[in-house]
C-alpha cells in the first residue's frame, strides 16, 4: 500500500452464485481503513446526509468537562448525549471516512445464536429497511440515538421530533404527525388516563382550513380540514366531576358559535341544581342584535315552582306582548311586606270574563289614585258595594252620564254608565259598617 496509514483486512468472495437461477454476486468483510468506493455508495451518502434523529435535538447544556471528548468533535463533550448540535452533526458527517468494520453481500445474511447476545454501541444506531425498493423516502427506519428510540415509516403515528424544552426544570417534548393516514383504535379492556401537567390543549379542525399543517421542523404538504364529528356513548353509568368543594375550578369559559343546534334529552327523572356563592348572570341576545324569535313550549301534568329571594327586580322592555293562559283553576298567593307597581302605557285594556270573581283585601289602610282625562266604568247586571266604615270621595260637582245628568242606582234591571273627568279617589277603611247600595 502507498499510504502506510491505510491498513485493512479484506475477506472477499467475488462472483459467487446467489441463487439457483445462476445470479452472481459478491460478499466481503473489510476491517480497518474505509473503502473509498463502497457498494451502494449513493444510498449510504443519502442516509448519512439525513443524519441521526439526535443530530437536531436541543439537549440542554453540556455537562462537566471531566467526560471524555468524542474524536473529531470540537470542544469538550458531555456524557455522549450532551454534545451540541454542531458537534453531533460533525461526528455524523465523518461516518463513511472513519472506517472500522464494513461488510457487504449481494445475497442474504443469516445469524444464528443458540445462547445470549449483547450488542454495545457507544455512539448512535440506525437501521434502514428499503422494502425491496430503492427510494429512501419510502423506507422504514429504526433510530436509537441519544437515549431515545424512534420509528419512521409510511404508517401513521410516526414520531418526527423529540427536543429538550425548559419546562418542569427541563424535559423532553415529543411531537407526532400522521401525514395522510387513517387510524382506528379498538380497546377491549379497562382504560385509565392521568395527566398532571400545566396544560391540556385539544384542537379539532381549523378556523382557516386552507392553511397547511405546520409542526416543528417539518414542512408537510397536507392542508387542514374540518371533519364531521360523531360521538356515541352507551354505558351502565356515567359520572362527570369538575373540581370539588375543597378545590373548585377558579374560572370556566364555554363559547359556542353554531348556525343551527338541536338538543334532545329523554329521561325518566331530571334533577338540575345550581349553587352560586356570589351571583348568576344569564343573557339571551344582546342590545343591538336581539334574538329574532324565541319559542318555548311546556307540556306537563303538574308543575310546581318555588322562588325564595331577598330581593327581586324584573325589567322588561317589550314592543308588543301577548299572554294567553288557559287553565282550569288558578290560585295566586302573594305575601309581601311592601309592593309597588307602576304601569305607563298609552293604552291599557284589561278584559276579565268570569262566572264568579271574589277579591278580598284586608289592611289598615288603602290608597287608590286614578287620574285621567276619561274614566269609563261599565257594569252589566247588579253591582253591590259594601263599605265597613266611612267613605270619602273627592270629585267634580256634576256627574255626566248618558242619561243627561241623571243618576240611576240600585236597580237590578238598570245598566249604569258613569263618566268621570279627572276623578281623584281616596279610600280609607275604618271599623264602621255600612250595608246597602252605594249612592252615586
C-alpha positions in Angstrom: 0.0 0.0 0.0 1.2 3.5 -0.8 -0.1 5.1 2.3 1.1 3.3 5.4 -1.7 4.8 7.5 -4.3 2.9 5.5 -4.4 -0.6 6.9 -7.3 -3.0 6.5 -8.1 -6.7 6.4 -10.3 -7.8 3.4 -12.0 -11.1 3.2 -13.6 -11.1 -0.3 -15.6 -13.8 -2.0 -16.3 -12.4 -5.5 -18.5 -13.9 -8.3 -20.4 -16.4 -6.2 -23.7 -17.8 -7.1 -26.5 -16.2 -5.1 -29.5 -18.3 -6.3 -30.3 -21.5 -8.2 -31.1 -19.4 -11.2 -27.5 -18.5 -11.8 -27.3 -15.0 -10.3 -23.8 -14.0 -9.4 -22.8 -11.6 -6.6 -20.0 -10.8 -4.2 -19.5 -10.7 -0.5 -16.8 -9.2 1.6 -15.7 -8.2 5.1 -13.4 -5.2 5.4 -11.8 -4.3 8.8 -9.6 -1.2 9.1 -9.5 1.9 6.8 -12.7 2.6 4.8 -13.4 1.6 1.2 -13.3 4.8 -0.9 -15.9 3.4 -3.3 -18.1 1.1 -1.2 -21.1 -0.6 -2.7 -24.4 1.3 -2.6 -22.3 4.5 -2.1 -25.1 7.0 -3.1 -27.6 5.4 -0.8 -25.1 5.4 2.1 -24.3 9.1 1.5 -28.0 9.9 1.4 -28.6 8.1 4.8 -25.6 9.9 6.3 -26.8 13.2 4.9 -30.2 12.8 6.8 -28.2 12.1 9.9 -29.4 10.6 13.1 -32.6 11.8 14.8 -30.5 13.1 17.7 -28.5 15.5 15.5 -31.1 18.2 15.5 -32.3 18.0 19.1 -31.8 20.7 21.7 -30.5 18.6 24.6 -29.6 21.3 27.0 -26.1 22.5 28.1 -23.1 20.2 28.2 -22.1 18.5 31.4 -18.8 18.8 33.1 -15.5 18.7 31.1 -14.5 15.6 33.0 -16.3 13.4 30.5 -14.4 12.0 27.5 -14.2 14.0 24.3 -15.5 12.3 21.2 -12.9 12.1 18.5 -13.1 14.9 15.9 -15.8 16.9 17.7 -14.7 20.5 18.5 -14.9 21.3 22.2 -15.4 19.3 25.3 -18.3 16.8 25.2 -20.8 15.9 27.9 -21.7 12.3 28.6 -22.3 11.4 24.9 -25.8 12.7 24.6 -25.0 16.3 25.7 -22.9 17.3 22.7 -24.0 20.5 20.9 -25.9 20.2 17.7 -22.8 21.3 15.7 -20.7 18.6 17.4 -23.2 15.9 16.8 -23.6 16.8 13.1 -19.8 16.9 12.7 -19.4 13.4 14.1 -22.2 12.1 11.8 -20.5 13.6 8.7 -17.4 11.6 9.4 -19.3 8.3 9.3 -18.1 7.0 5.9 -14.5 8.2 6.4 -13.8 6.8 9.9 -13.5 3.2 8.8 -13.8 0.3 11.2 -16.0 -2.7 10.2 -17.6 -2.9 6.7 -19.4 -5.9 5.4 -21.4 -6.4 2.3 -23.2 -9.2 0.5 -25.4 -9.5 -2.6 -27.2 -12.4 -1.1 -28.9 -12.9 2.3 -27.5 -12.7 5.8 -28.3 -15.2 8.4 -27.2 -15.0 12.0 -28.0 -17.9 14.4 -27.3 -17.6 18.1 -28.2 -20.5 20.4 -27.3 -18.6 23.5 -27.5 -15.0 24.5 -26.3 -11.9 22.5 -25.3 -8.4 23.6 -24.5 -5.6 21.2 -22.9 -2.5 22.7 -23.0 0.7 20.6 -21.1 3.7 22.1 -22.5 6.1 19.5 -25.8 6.0 17.7 -27.5 3.2 15.9 -29.8 3.3 12.8 -31.4 0.6 10.8 -33.0 1.3 7.3 -35.2 -1.3 5.6 -35.9 -0.3 1.9 -38.6 -3.0 1.5 -37.5 -4.3 -2.0 -37.4 -0.8 -3.5 -34.7 1.9 -3.8 -36.3 5.2 -2.6 -35.1 6.2 0.8 -38.3 8.3 1.5 -40.4 5.1 1.2 -38.2 3.1 3.6 -38.8 2.2 7.2 -36.1 3.0 9.8 -35.4 2.5 13.4 -33.2 5.0 15.1 -31.7 4.7 18.6 -29.9 8.0 19.2 -29.1 9.9 22.3 -31.0 7.6 24.7 -34.2 7.7 22.6 -35.8 5.2 20.2 -37.7 6.5 17.2 -39.6 4.7 14.4 -40.0 6.3 11.0 -42.3 4.7 8.4 -45.1 5.3 6.0 -47.5 4.1 8.7 -49.3 6.8 10.9 -48.2 7.9 14.3 -44.5 8.1 13.5 -42.5 10.4 15.8 -41.0 13.2 13.8 -39.5 15.4 16.5 -38.0 15.0 20.0 -36.5 18.0 21.7 -35.4 19.3 25.1 -37.6 22.1 26.5 -37.2 24.1 29.6 -40.4 23.1 31.4 -40.6 21.2 34.6 -36.9 22.1 35.1 -36.2 20.5 31.7 -38.0 17.7 30.0 -38.5 16.0 26.6 -41.2 17.2 24.2 -42.4 14.5 21.7 -44.2 15.7 18.5 -46.0 13.2 16.3 -47.5 13.7 12.8 -49.8 11.4 10.9 -49.4 12.6 7.3 -52.5 11.5 5.3 -53.2 8.3 7.2 -56.3 6.8 8.8 -56.2 5.3 12.3 -58.7 3.0 14.0 -58.1 2.2 17.7 -60.1 -0.6 19.4 -59.5 -1.4 23.1 -61.2 -4.3 24.8 -60.3 -3.8 28.4 -60.0 -1.1 31.1 -58.6 2.3 30.2 -57.3 5.0 32.6 -55.6 8.3 31.7 -53.9 10.6 34.2 -52.3 14.0 33.5 -50.6 16.3 36.0 -49.0 18.8 33.6 -49.5 22.5 33.3 -51.8 22.5 30.3 -54.0 20.2 28.2 -55.0 21.5 24.8 -57.2 19.8 22.3 -57.7 21.2 18.7 -60.0 19.7 16.1 -60.3 21.3 12.7 -59.2 24.8 11.9 -60.6 28.3 11.5 -58.8 28.5 8.2 -59.0 25.1 6.6 -56.9 26.1 3.6 -53.8 26.5 5.7 -51.1 23.9 5.6 -50.2 21.9 8.7 -47.1 23.3 10.4 -45.4 21.2 13.0 -41.9 21.6 14.4 -39.1 21.3 11.8 -41.4 19.7 9.2 -42.9 21.2 6.0 -46.0 19.0 5.4 -48.0 19.2 2.3 -51.3 18.3 3.8 -53.9 21.1 4.3 -56.0 21.4 7.4 -59.5 20.1 7.0 -62.6 20.4 9.3 -64.1 17.0 10.0 -67.6 15.8 10.8 -67.7 14.7 14.4 -70.0 12.0 15.7 -69.9 10.8 19.3 -71.9 7.9 20.7 -71.8 6.6 24.3 -73.5 3.6 25.8 -72.7 3.0 29.5 -74.0 1.4 32.6 -73.4 4.6 34.5 -71.7 8.0 33.7 -70.1 10.1 36.3 -68.6 13.5 35.5 -66.9 15.7 38.0 -65.2 19.1 37.5 -63.4 20.4 40.6 -64.6 19.7 44.1 -65.9 21.6 47.1 -62.4 21.7 48.6 -60.7 22.6 45.3 -63.1 24.4 42.9 -62.0 25.4 39.4 -61.2 29.2 39.5 -62.6 30.0 36.1 -64.5 28.2 33.3 -65.3 29.7 29.9 -67.5 28.0 27.4 -68.2 29.6 24.0 -70.2 28.1 21.1 -70.7 29.6 17.6 -73.2 27.5 15.6 -75.6 28.1 12.7 -78.2 25.7 14.0 -78.3 23.5 17.0 -80.8 20.9 18.3 -80.7 19.3 21.8 -82.9 16.5 22.9 -83.0 14.7 26.2 -85.2 11.8 27.1 -85.0 10.8 30.7 -87.2 9.3 33.4 -86.2 11.8 36.1 -84.3 15.1 35.6 -82.7 16.9 38.5 -80.8 20.1 38.0 -79.2 22.1 40.8 -77.3 25.4 40.6 -75.5 26.9 43.6 -73.6 30.2 43.3 -71.9 31.9 46.2 -71.8 35.3 44.5 -74.1 35.8 41.6 -75.7 34.2 38.4 -75.9 36.2 35.2 -77.7 34.9 32.2 -78.1 36.7 28.9 -80.1 35.8 25.8 -79.3 38.0 22.8 -77.8 41.5 23.3 -78.6 45.1 22.7 -78.5 45.9 19.0 -78.6 42.3 18.0 -81.6 40.7 19.7 -82.7 37.1 19.1 -85.3 37.4 16.3 -87.7 34.8 17.7 -87.9 32.6 20.8 -90.4 29.8 21.0 -90.9 27.9 24.3 -93.4 25.2 24.9 -94.0 23.2 28.1 -96.3 20.3 28.4 -96.7 19.0 31.9 -99.2 17.2 34.0 -98.4 19.2 37.1 -95.9 22.0 37.8 -94.6 23.4 41.0 -92.2 26.4 41.2 -90.7 27.9 44.3 -88.8 31.1 44.5 -87.0 32.3 47.6 -85.2 35.7 47.2 -84.2 38.5 49.5 -85.0 41.0 46.6 -86.3 40.6 43.1 -86.1 43.1 40.3 -87.5 42.5 36.9 -87.2 44.9 34.0 -89.0 44.2 30.7 -88.7 46.3 27.6 -91.1 44.9 25.1 -92.6 46.4 21.9 -95.7 44.2 22.0 -96.6 41.4 24.4 -99.5 38.9 24.3 -100.1 36.5 27.1 -102.8 33.7 26.8 -103.3 31.4 29.8 -105.9 28.6 29.6 -106.2 26.8 32.9 -108.9 25.0 34.9 -108.1 26.9 38.1 -105.5 29.4 39.3 -104.6 30.1 42.8 -102.2 33.0 43.5 -101.0 33.7 47.0 -98.7 36.7 47.5 -97.3 37.7 50.8 -95.1 40.8 50.8 -94.0 43.5 53.3 -94.4 46.2 50.6 -95.5 46.2 47.0 -95.1 49.0 44.4 -96.5 48.6 40.9 -96.2 51.2 38.1 -97.6 50.8 34.6 -97.0 53.5 32.0 -98.8 53.0 28.7 -100.6 54.9 26.0 -103.5 52.5 26.1 -104.3 49.8 28.6 -107.1 47.3 28.3 -108.0 44.7 30.9 -110.7 42.3 30.0 -111.9 39.8 32.5 -114.7 37.4 31.9 -115.6 35.1 34.8 -118.6 33.3 36.3 -117.7 34.4 39.8 -114.9 36.7 40.9 -114.0 37.1 44.6 -111.5 39.7 45.6 -110.6 40.2 49.2 -108.3 42.9 50.5 -107.6 43.4 54.2 -105.4 46.0 55.6 -105.2 49.0 57.9 -105.3 51.4 55.0 -105.8 51.5 51.2 -104.9 54.4 48.9 -106.0 54.2 45.3 -105.3 57.1 42.9 -106.8 57.3 39.4 -106.0 60.3 37.2 -107.0 60.7 33.6 -109.0 62.7 31.2 -111.6 59.9 30.9 -112.6 57.2 33.3 -115.3 54.8 32.0 -116.8 52.1 34.1 -119.4 49.8 32.6 -121.4 47.3 34.7 -123.8 44.8 33.2 -126.0 43.5 35.9 -126.2 44.1 39.6 -123.4 45.9 41.4 -123.1 45.6 45.2 -120.7 47.6 47.3 -120.1 47.1 51.0 -118.1 49.6 53.0 -117.3 48.7 56.6 -116.5 52.2 57.5 -116.7 55.8 56.3 -116.1 56.5 52.6 -114.8 59.9 51.4 -114.9 60.9 47.8 -113.4 64.0 46.2 -114.9 64.6 42.8 -116.3 67.2 40.4 -119.6 69.0 41.2 -121.6 67.3 38.5 -121.6 63.8 37.0 -122.2 63.5 33.3 -123.9 60.4 32.2 -125.7 59.1 29.1 -129.0 60.0 30.9 -128.2 63.7 30.8 -127.1 64.2 34.4 -129.5 61.5 35.7 -128.3 59.2 38.4 -129.5 55.6 38.2 -128.6 53.5 41.2 -129.7 50.2 42.8 -131.9 48.8 40.2 -131.4 45.3 39.1 -132.6 45.9 35.6 -130.7 49.1 35.0 -127.5 49.4 33.1 -125.5 52.1 34.8 -122.8 54.0 32.9 -120.6 56.5 34.7 -118.3 59.0 33.1 -115.8 60.8 35.4 -113.4 63.6 34.4 -110.2 64.0 36.4 -111.6 62.0 39.3 -109.4 61.5 42.3 -110.4 58.8 44.7 -109.2 58.5 48.3 -110.4 55.5 50.2 -109.7 54.8 53.8 -111.1 51.7 55.6 -112.2 52.2 59.3 -114.0 49.9 61.7 -117.6 51.1 60.8 -120.2 49.2 58.9 -122.5 50.3 56.1 -124.7 47.9 54.1 -126.7 48.9 51.1 -126.5 50.1 47.6 -123.8 52.8 47.1 -125.4 56.2 46.4 -124.0 57.9 43.3 
